[in-house]
C-alpha cells in the first residue's frame, strides 16, 4: 500500500500541528499516524475503485477528496483558531469517508450501515477498540452530507438536525461541535465541482449513457467556483461551450445545459443558506455571484448580461429569469448564437 496517497493538504497540515500542540508530540504523532493509515487505506482500497461500481458518476476518487479538503480549508481560513484539534481531525476524517459508500452504489452511499462497514474494514474496531466511538460519530456526520432525513418528519430535507440529539462525550477528551463539522463538510462538498471531475473524452464520444449523468458532466465541464471570504460571497463562473473536443453542441444542447446550470445555481444557494444556519463560520457567506462566459474556438467571451446574484432573499425563487430577466433562456440562446457567429466570422 502507498505510504502517502497525496501530499498533505493545508487543512491536514493545520490539523497535524494542532494535534501535536494540544496532545503533545508523542500522542499527536500517534493520532496523525492513525489518520494517515486510514487515509491510505480508504483511498487505495475504496475511493480509487468507485468508478468501477458507478461508471456514470463524475469523479469521486482522491482528486475529489483533495478538492473537498481544500474547500474546507478555504471556508474556515481566518477562523481555524475556533476549532480544537479533535474537531479539525474529525472534519478531515469525515471528508475522507464522505463518498466512500459509493463503492456500494449511489443510493446507498450515505447510509450509516454502509459507512460503518467501510470504516470497520479500514479501522478494525475489534482489534483496535479505541476507534469504536469514532466510528459511530463519523458515520452519523457523513450521513448528513446529502439526502433526506429519516427522523425529521417536519422537514425531511434537514438531516443535520439529527445531530442535535447526539450525546457523545467527544473525541480525544475534547468536546465536538458536530453540527458545525457537518455543515462545513456538506458545503465544502457542494463547492467541489469543476472540470477536474470529468473527462471531456467521455462527453465528446457519447460514452456516458445515463441522461441525468450527462447533465452533471456537462455542468462540471463548464463551472468554476471561487470561495471569497473577504467579501462574504461565493463566485460562480460558467464557461458555456459551443464545442467539446470534436463534438459541436447544438442550440438545444446548449439550452439544456443552461437550464441545468440554473437548477445547480439554485441548489447551491439553498445549500449555502441551509449550511450557514447550522454553522457560525459559514454565516459569513451571504450571497452567490454568477457570471456567464461563452467559449468559442478556445476564446472566452463574457456574455453582455448583468451578473446574477442570489441571496437569502432569492431562496424561494423558482425561475432564474424572474430574478434577472437577462436570463430568459430563449434570449440567452439568441445572444449565444449571434456571438458564436460573429466570433467564427472574425
C-alpha positions in Angstrom: 0.0 0.0 0.0 1.2 3.5 -0.8 2.7 5.2 2.3 1.3 8.6 1.3 -1.5 8.9 -1.3 -1.0 12.7 -1.7 1.0 15.5 -0.2 -0.6 16.8 3.0 -3.2 19.5 2.2 -3.2 22.8 4.1 -6.1 21.7 6.3 -4.3 18.5 7.1 -1.1 20.4 8.0 -3.1 22.7 10.2 -4.7 19.7 11.9 -1.5 17.8 12.5 0.1 20.9 14.0 -2.9 21.4 16.3 -2.9 17.7 17.3 0.7 18.0 18.5 0.1 21.3 20.2 -2.9 20.1 22.2 -1.8 16.4 22.8 1.9 16.6 22.9 4.3 15.3 20.3 4.1 11.7 21.2 0.3 11.4 21.4 -0.1 13.8 18.5 2.1 11.8 16.3 0.2 8.6 17.2 -3.1 10.2 16.1 -1.6 11.5 12.9 -0.2 8.0 12.1 -3.7 6.6 12.7 -5.2 9.2 10.4 -2.7 8.6 7.6 -3.2 4.9 7.8 -6.9 5.3 7.4 -6.4 7.9 4.6 -4.1 5.5 2.6 -6.4 2.5 3.1 -9.7 4.2 2.3 -8.2 5.8 -0.8 -6.4 2.8 -2.1 -9.0 0.1 -1.4 -12.3 2.1 -1.6 -12.2 5.5 -3.2 -9.9 4.6 -6.0 -12.4 1.8 -7.1 -15.6 3.8 -7.1 -15.6 4.3 -10.9 -15.8 0.5 -11.3 -19.0 0.5 -9.2 -20.6 3.7 -10.5 -19.3 4.3 -14.1 -21.6 7.3 -14.8 -20.7 9.4 -11.8 -18.5 12.5 -12.1 -15.2 12.0 -10.3 -15.4 10.7 -6.7 -11.9 9.5 -6.3 -8.9 11.0 -4.5 -9.0 14.1 -6.7 -12.4 14.9 -5.4 -11.4 14.3 -1.8 -8.4 16.7 -2.1 -10.8 19.2 -3.6 -13.2 19.0 -0.7 -10.3 19.2 1.8 -9.0 22.3 0.1 -12.5 23.8 0.1 -12.9 23.2 3.8 -9.6 25.0 4.5 -10.8 28.0 2.5 -14.1 28.1 4.3 -12.5 28.1 7.8 -9.4 30.1 6.9 -9.2 33.0 9.3 -11.4 31.2 11.9 -9.4 28.0 12.3 -8.5 29.0 15.9 -12.1 28.4 16.8 -11.7 24.7 16.3 -9.9 22.3 18.7 -7.7 19.6 17.3 -10.3 16.9 17.6 -12.8 18.9 15.5 -10.2 19.6 12.8 -9.2 15.9 12.8 -12.9 14.7 12.6 -13.6 17.2 9.8 -10.7 15.8 7.7 -11.6 12.2 8.5 -15.3 12.7 7.6 -14.2 14.2 4.3 -12.1 11.1 3.6 -15.1 8.9 4.2 -17.9 11.0 2.9 -18.2 9.4 -0.6 -16.7 6.0 0.2 -20.2 4.5 0.3 -20.5 4.9 -3.5 -18.5 1.7 -3.7 -21.8 0.0 -2.8 -23.9 2.2 -5.2 -25.0 5.8 -5.3 -28.3 5.2 -3.5 -26.6 3.5 -0.5 -23.6 5.8 -0.2 -24.7 7.9 2.9 -26.3 5.1 4.9 -24.9 4.7 8.3 -24.7 0.9 8.0 -22.6 1.2 4.7 -20.3 3.8 6.2 -19.7 1.8 9.3 -19.0 -1.4 7.3 -16.3 0.5 5.3 -14.9 2.1 8.4 -14.7 -1.3 10.0 -12.7 -2.6 7.0 -10.4 0.4 7.3 -10.0 0.6 11.1 -11.0 -2.9 12.5 -12.5 -1.9 15.8 -12.5 -5.5 17.1 -8.7 -5.4 17.0 -8.5 -1.7 17.9 -11.5 -0.8 20.1 -10.2 2.7 20.7 -11.9 3.6 17.3 -15.4 2.4 18.3 -16.6 5.9 19.4 -15.0 7.5 16.3 -16.8 5.0 14.0 -20.2 6.0 15.4 -19.6 9.7 15.4 -18.1 9.7 11.9 -20.9 7.6 10.3 -23.6 10.0 11.8 -21.9 13.1 10.4 -21.2 11.5 7.0 -24.9 10.5 6.8 -25.9 14.2 7.0 -23.9 15.4 3.9 -26.7 14.7 1.5 -30.1 13.0 1.1 -33.4 13.0 3.1 -33.8 12.8 6.8 -35.4 9.7 8.2 -36.1 11.3 11.6 -37.2 14.9 10.9 -40.7 14.5 9.6 -41.5 18.2 9.6 -38.5 19.0 7.4 -37.3 15.8 5.6 -34.6 17.7 3.8 -32.9 18.6 7.1 -30.5 15.8 8.0 -28.1 17.9 10.1 -30.9 18.4 12.7 -30.5 14.8 13.7 -27.1 15.6 15.2 -28.7 18.0 17.7 -29.6 14.9 19.8 -26.1 13.4 19.7 -25.0 12.7 23.3 -21.4 11.6 22.7 -18.8 12.8 25.1 -16.5 13.9 22.4 -13.2 12.7 20.9 -9.6 12.7 22.2 -11.1 14.0 25.5 -12.4 17.1 23.8 -15.9 18.4 23.0 -17.1 18.4 19.4 -19.5 20.8 17.7 -21.0 18.1 15.5 -23.4 20.3 13.5 -20.6 22.8 12.7 -18.5 19.9 11.3 -21.4 18.5 9.3 -22.3 21.9 7.8 -18.7 22.6 6.7 -18.4 19.1 5.2 -21.6 19.5 3.3 -20.9 22.9 1.9 -17.2 22.1 1.0 -18.6 19.1 -0.9 -21.2 21.2 -2.7 -18.5 23.5 -3.9 -16.4 20.7 -5.3 -17.5 21.0 -8.9 -15.5 21.8 -12.0 -13.6 20.4 -15.0 -11.4 18.3 -12.6 -14.3 16.0 -12.1 -14.9 14.9 -15.7 -13.3 13.7 -18.9 -14.2 15.6 -22.0 -13.4 12.5 -24.0 -16.4 10.7 -22.4 -18.7 13.6 -23.3 -17.5 14.2 -26.8 -17.6 10.5 -27.7 -21.0 9.9 -26.2 -19.7 7.2 -23.8 -21.9 8.4 -20.9 -25.3 6.7 -21.4 -27.3 8.0 -18.5 -29.1 11.2 -19.5 -29.0 12.7 -16.0 -25.3 11.9 -15.6 -24.6 13.7 -18.9 -26.1 16.8 -17.4 -23.9 16.6 -14.4 -20.8 16.0 -16.5 -21.6 19.0 -18.8 -22.2 21.2 -15.8 -18.9 20.2 -14.2 -17.1 20.8 -17.5 -18.4 24.4 -17.6 -18.3 25.6 -14.0 -15.6 27.2 -11.7 -16.3 28.1 -8.1 -14.4 30.7 -6.0 -14.6 31.0 -2.2 -14.2 34.7 -1.5 -14.4 35.1 2.3 -13.1 38.7 2.3 -16.3 39.9 0.6 -18.5 37.2 2.0 -19.6 35.5 -1.2 -19.2 32.5 -3.4 -18.3 33.4 -7.0 -19.5 31.1 -9.8 -18.2 31.4 -13.4 -19.8 29.4 -16.1 -17.9 28.9 -19.4 -20.6 27.6 -21.7 -19.0 25.6 -24.6 -20.1 25.6 -28.2 -17.9 22.7 -28.8 -16.2 19.9 -26.7 -13.3 18.4 -28.4 -14.7 17.4 -31.8 -18.4 17.5 -30.7 -20.2 20.6 -31.7 -23.1 21.4 -29.3 -26.5 22.2 -30.9 -28.6 25.1 -29.7 -30.9 22.6 -28.0 -28.0 21.0 -26.2 -26.7 24.5 -25.1 -30.2 25.4 -23.9 -30.5 22.2 -21.9 -27.1 22.9 -20.3 -28.1 26.4 -19.4 -31.3 25.2 -17.9 -29.5 22.7 -15.8 -26.9 25.3 -14.7 -29.9 27.3 -13.3 -31.0 24.3 -11.3 -27.5 23.8 -9.9 -27.2 27.5 -9.0 -30.5 27.4 -7.1 -29.4 24.3 -5.3 -26.1 25.9 -4.4 -27.9 28.9 -2.9 -30.2 26.6 -0.9 -27.2 24.7 0.4 -25.5 28.0 1.3 -28.5 29.1 3.3 -29.0 25.7 4.9 -25.4 25.2 5.9 -24.9 28.7 7.3 -28.0 28.1 9.5 -26.0 25.4 11.4 -22.6 27.0 11.1 -21.3 30.2 12.6 -18.3 30.0 10.3 -20.4 29.8 7.2 -22.7 32.6 8.3 -20.2 35.0 6.7 -21.3 33.9 3.2 -24.4 35.9 2.4 -24.6 35.7 -1.4 -23.6 34.0 -4.6 -22.4 36.0 -7.6 -22.7 34.3 -11.0 -21.2 35.3 -14.4 -21.6 33.5 -17.7 -19.0 33.3 -20.4 -19.1 31.7 -23.9 -16.2 29.6 -25.2 -15.8 29.8 -29.0 -12.7 28.4 -30.6 -10.9 28.3 -27.2 -11.6 32.0 -26.7 -13.6 33.3 -23.7 -16.2 36.0 -24.3 -18.2 37.4 -21.4 -21.9 37.5 -22.2 -23.2 41.0 -22.3 -25.7 40.5 -19.5 -25.7 41.7 -15.9 -24.1 39.3 -13.4 -26.6 37.2 -11.5 -26.8 37.4 -7.7 -28.6 35.0 -5.3 -29.0 35.8 -1.7 -31.3 34.8 1.2 -34.0 36.9 -0.5 -34.0 34.7 -3.6 -34.1 31.4 -1.7 -37.6 30.6 -2.9 -37.2 31.8 -6.5 -38.3 29.1 -8.9 -37.4 30.9 -12.1 -33.9 32.5 -12.6 -35.5 34.8 -15.2 -37.7 36.3 -12.6 -34.7 37.2 -10.5 -33.0 38.7 -13.5 -34.8 39.0 -16.9 -31.5 38.9 -18.8 -31.5 35.2 -18.1 -34.6 34.2 -20.0 -33.5 31.1 -21.9 -34.6 31.9 -25.4 -33.0 35.4 -25.2 -29.7 33.8 -23.9 -29.7 31.3 -26.8 -30.2 34.1 -29.3 -27.3 36.1 -27.7 -25.1 33.0 -27.8 -25.9 32.2 -31.4 -25.2 35.7 -32.5 -22.0 35.9 -30.5 -20.8 32.5 -31.8 -21.5 33.5 -35.4 -19.6 36.8 -35.0 -16.6 35.0 -33.5 -16.5 32.4 -36.2 -16.7 35.1 -38.9 -13.8 37.1 -37.5 
